[in-house]
Amino acid sequence: MIALLLEGQDAQGAEGRAEGDNLWLRTGSLEALTGWARKPEGLCQGAICVPIPAGQASQWLRDDEVNLAALWRHLGRPVVHDTSGRAWVFGASAQERSEGLRGLEAPDFELPDLAGHRHRLSHYRGRRVFLVTWASW
């Protein structure tokens, strides 16, 4: 089994195998974990399809496998893995990350206060918020 962190989401239990900088996933596992599906027109996620580059089919596709790392690099997104090839991280593109920073809006999260009452950051939108963080490490 391969451990995946896909754009910040944990996607444990991928059926696949690593070969150097390539991660080959079974087509069923690819779709279940990423939403990308192998179709005659290429690799598709919803209405968006990425055609397989001419002359590169063998680097992207095998019998019932797809090279997720090849797709991700083709989309301009970062891919890193450990030396054993059992843990992979597939990130968002620089453009997607910069779009998130343009709004200067922190992602929503929920935490309890000292009395145990839960608070969501989104409840304070439009007001100034001072966040203090601390970690023991």
C-alpha positions as CSV (number, residue, x, y, z in Angstrom):
1,M,0.0,0.0,0.0
2,I,1.0,3.6,-0.7
3,A,0.4,6.5,1.6
4,L,-0.7,9.6,-0.3
5,L,-1.2,13.2,0.8
6,L,-3.1,14.8,-2.1
7,E,-3.4,18.6,-2.1
8,G,-3.5,18.5,1.7
9,Q,-6.0,15.6,1.9
10,D,-5.0,12.3,3.4
11,A,-5.6,9.5,0.8
12,Q,-4.3,6.4,2.5
13,G,-4.5,2.9,1.0
14,A,-3.6,3.5,-2.6
15,E,-3.1,0.3,-4.6
16,G,0.0,1.1,-6.6
17,R,3.8,0.8,-7.0
18,A,6.6,3.2,-7.2
19,E,9.3,3.1,-9.9
20,G,11.8,5.8,-9.3
21,D,9.9,9.1,-9.6
22,N,6.8,7.5,-11.0
23,L,3.8,6.3,-9.1
24,W,1.7,3.7,-10.9
25,L,-1.9,3.4,-9.5
26,R,-4.5,0.9,-10.6
27,T,-7.2,2.8,-12.5
28,G,-9.9,2.0,-9.8
29,S,-7.7,3.3,-7.0
30,L,-6.8,6.4,-9.1
31,E,-10.4,7.4,-9.5
32,A,-11.4,6.6,-5.9
33,L,-8.6,8.6,-4.4
34,T,-8.2,11.5,-6.8
35,G,-11.3,11.8,-8.8
36,W,-9.3,11.4,-12.0
37,A,-10.5,8.7,-14.4
38,R,-8.9,7.0,-17.4
39,K,-11.0,7.6,-20.5
40,P,-10.4,7.2,-24.3
41,E,-9.9,11.0,-24.5
42,G,-7.2,11.0,-21.8
43,L,-7.3,11.4,-18.0
44,C,-10.4,13.2,-16.8
45,Q,-11.7,14.8,-13.7
46,G,-15.3,15.8,-14.1
47,A,-15.6,17.8,-17.4
48,I,-11.9,18.5,-17.6
49,C,-9.8,16.1,-19.6
50,V,-6.0,16.1,-20.1
51,P,-5.0,14.3,-23.3
52,I,-2.0,12.0,-23.1
53,P,0.9,13.9,-24.8
54,A,1.8,12.5,-28.2
55,G,4.4,9.7,-28.0
56,Q,4.3,9.5,-24.2
57,A,1.5,7.0,-23.7
58,S,3.9,4.3,-22.3
59,Q,5.1,6.8,-19.7
60,W,1.5,7.6,-18.6
61,L,-0.5,4.4,-19.1
62,R,-0.1,0.6,-18.7
63,D,-2.6,-2.2,-18.8
64,D,-4.7,-1.2,-15.8
65,E,-2.4,1.5,-14.3
66,V,-1.9,5.2,-14.6
67,N,1.2,7.1,-13.7
68,L,-0.2,9.7,-11.3
69,A,3.2,11.5,-10.9
70,A,3.4,12.0,-14.7
71,L,0.0,13.6,-14.7
72,W,0.8,15.8,-11.7
73,R,4.1,17.1,-13.2
74,H,2.4,17.7,-16.5
75,L,-0.2,19.9,-14.7
76,G,2.7,21.9,-13.2
77,R,2.0,20.6,-9.7
78,P,4.8,19.5,-7.2
79,V,5.4,15.8,-6.5
80,V,7.7,14.5,-3.7
81,H,8.2,11.1,-2.2
82,D,10.3,9.3,0.4
83,T,13.2,7.1,-0.7
84,S,11.2,3.9,-0.2
85,G,8.5,5.2,-2.5
86,R,5.8,4.3,0.0
87,A,4.8,7.9,1.0
88,W,3.9,10.5,-1.7
89,V,2.8,14.1,-1.5
90,F,1.0,15.7,-4.5
91,G,0.6,19.4,-4.0
92,A,-1.4,22.2,-5.6
93,S,0.2,24.3,-8.3
94,A,2.0,27.6,-7.6
95,Q,-0.9,29.4,-9.3
96,E,-3.5,27.7,-7.1
97,R,-1.5,28.5,-4.0
98,S,-1.0,32.2,-5.0
99,E,-4.7,32.6,-5.7
100,G,-5.4,31.5,-2.1
101,L,-3.0,34.2,-0.8
102,R,-4.5,37.0,-2.9
103,G,-7.6,37.1,-0.8
104,L,-5.6,37.2,2.4
105,E,-8.2,35.0,3.9
106,A,-7.2,32.2,6.3
107,P,-8.7,28.8,5.7
108,D,-11.6,28.0,8.0
109,F,-11.0,25.9,11.1
110,E,-12.7,25.0,14.3
111,L,-11.2,24.8,17.8
112,P,-12.5,24.7,21.4
113,D,-11.9,27.5,23.9
114,L,-10.8,26.7,27.5
115,A,-14.4,26.2,28.5
116,G,-14.9,23.6,25.7
117,H,-17.1,25.8,23.5
118,R,-16.3,25.3,19.8
119,H,-15.5,28.4,17.7
120,R,-15.1,28.5,13.9
121,L,-12.9,31.2,12.3
122,S,-15.7,31.8,9.7
123,H,-18.0,33.0,12.5
124,Y,-15.6,36.0,12.9
125,R,-15.4,37.0,9.2
126,G,-15.4,40.7,8.7
127,R,-14.0,41.3,12.2
128,R,-10.4,41.6,13.3
129,V,-9.1,38.4,14.9
130,F,-5.9,37.9,16.8
131,L,-4.7,34.3,16.7
132,V,-2.1,33.1,19.2
133,T,-0.6,29.7,18.6
134,W,1.8,27.6,20.6
135,A,3.3,24.1,20.3
136,S,5.3,22.1,22.7
137,W,7.8,20.9,20.2
